[in-house]
Amino acid sequence: MKQVKVFLNEDEIPRQWYNIMADMPTPMSPPLHPGTGQPLKPEDMAQIFPMNLIEQEMSTERWIDIPEPVLEKYMLWRPSPLYRAYNLEKLLDAPVKIYYKHEGVSPAGSHKPNTAVAQAYYNKVFGIKKLSTETGAGQWGSALSMACNMFGLECRVFMVRVSYDQKPYRRLMMQTWGAKCFASPSELTETGRKVLAQNPDSPGSLGIAISEAIEEIVGKEDSRYSLGSVLNHVMLHQTIIGLEAQKQLDMIGEYPDVIIGCAGGGSNFAGLALPFTRDKIHGKEIAIIAAEPASCPTLTRAPFGYDFGDLAMTTPLLPMYSLGHDYVPAPIHAGGLRYHGMAPIISHLVKEGIMEARAYPQLETFEAGIQWARSEAFIPAPETCHAIAAVVQEAKRAKEEGKEKVILFNWSGHGLVDLASYDAYLSGKLNNYQFPEEDIEQAKKTLEQFPKP
Ligand SMILES: Cc1ncc(COP(=O)(O)O)c(C=O)c1O
């Protein structure tokens, strides 16, 4: 019999996260204080995050211990299985082996709980009682709701309007785990009210929702904000995915030629790719590819520079590829990929040519998702469909070039709560959104106001 899945025993779970900051081949520009423009100091972030997470955010230690209570929660679904996609391989008839990490097995259905559980834990031990956050498709909001419930914290989630309307079931997941969920822009914050005054029908954006979630907690001693992607500590927590994958591939004597993940803020891609990126920095030949939407082409077309993570310019200035903090991306169904910026770690590695990025139009990604569902059976989240589109493209290339390749990708989440998107696709109602060149020019102008990295 062919081996379809590779499992690690529970006692083989990695006990440390990997921090790429210890191995960066070239220095990264620091985040800057939004007011002074000076490199950020830990205390500058103390109103927003607990100090234990700020320390992780700034750490250059290569290995960071995973606390026992976090490991205990991880055990509910981790180690996640490594699968081989034999059926898709057969369908594509290409000289490739396709492996994937199934992160859809978590209770919330995606990779997001890997950092949600860690962040809830660190906030709890710091004495925080309430967390507030934003969510796109609702994957992150539901993950944090679950994690807050596990550690006895209150949770308030600002959900991007377009997803709030498209995906009512994620709101219900959040409520089931005891959180409160609001459509963003909302009337609850000054930022929300301002946006609604200008455009009452605003579909919302992650940038707006982040501003609302931060505004909620600033100045409140018992409350902090939590971000589901982009920041260094989030990338760190997600490395459990790649570290497990390395052990699993070792067990079957494989090593990938190509690593793929979809990229919204960069966390699931980073989680799988960073432990292998370390190998690449030390000489391994691997192609490491981020797949993003053509309608929100942050890595493939946006300028690199300092920009804010949110509309209201409350976050630190981050060195990253950005479409502009005030950019409202098209209302595509992959809500988790509608972010104007990108993790500074991923941005830096793409800029240095260690990673690469490709953009895919919405229809191509759903076509790939359907191909997957009809061969491998699991229904992928619309975000994950972007990674699958890249896998299909790589397999076709391998066939054209007559080269054997081992492809490893991150199956970041299931789409069982995203079936409305599949309905829209299957009934021919979905479009490809073009990203206009003028908007790139506008992004350049936005970034020109800020210091150069
Ligand atoms: C299933 C899934 N994949 C990918 C993403 C993109 O986020 P990130 O780039 O941080 O992994 C999201 C975000 O919500 C998601 O829900």
The ligand as an SDF file (V2000), in Angstrom:
LIG
                    3D

 16 16  0  0  0  0  0  0  0  0999 V2000
   -7.1020   29.6620    5.4250 C   0  0  0  0  0  0  0  0  0  0  0  0
   -6.2610   30.8840    5.3440 C   0  0  0  0  0  0  0  0  0  0  0  0
   -5.1310   30.8420    4.6250 N   0  0  0  0  0  0  0  0  0  0  0  0
   -4.3470   31.9280    4.5060 C   0  0  0  0  0  0  0  0  0  0  0  0
   -4.6800   33.1380    5.1000 C   0  0  0  0  0  0  0  0  0  0  0  0
   -3.7940   34.3150    4.8920 C   0  0  0  0  0  0  0  0  0  0  0  0
   -3.1650   34.7750    6.0250 O   0  0  0  0  0  0  0  0  0  0  0  0
   -1.6050   34.5880    6.2410 P   0  0  0  0  0  0  0  0  0  0  0  0
   -0.9330   35.1340    5.0190 O   0  0  0  0  0  0  0  0  0  0  0  0
   -1.2930   35.3590    7.4550 O   0  0  0  0  0  0  0  0  0  0  0  0
   -1.3650   33.1440    6.3860 O   0  0  0  0  0  0  0  0  0  0  0  0
   -5.8340   33.2280    5.8740 C   0  0  0  0  0  0  0  0  0  0  0  0
   -6.1850   34.4790    6.5420 C   0  0  0  0  0  0  0  0  0  0  0  0
   -7.2250   34.6780    7.0710 O   0  0  0  0  0  0  0  0  0  0  0  0
   -6.6420   32.0680    5.9900 C   0  0  0  0  0  0  0  0  0  0  0  0
   -7.7670   32.1070    6.7010 O   0  0  0  0  0  0  0  0  0  0  0  0
  1  2  1  0
  2  3  1  0
  2 15  2  0
  3  4  2  0
  4  5  1  0
  5  6  1  0
  5 12  2  0
  6  7  1  0
  7  8  1  0
  8  9  2  0
  8 10  1  0
  8 11  1  0
 12 13  1  0
 12 15  1  0
 13 14  2  0
 15 16  1  0
M  END
$$$$
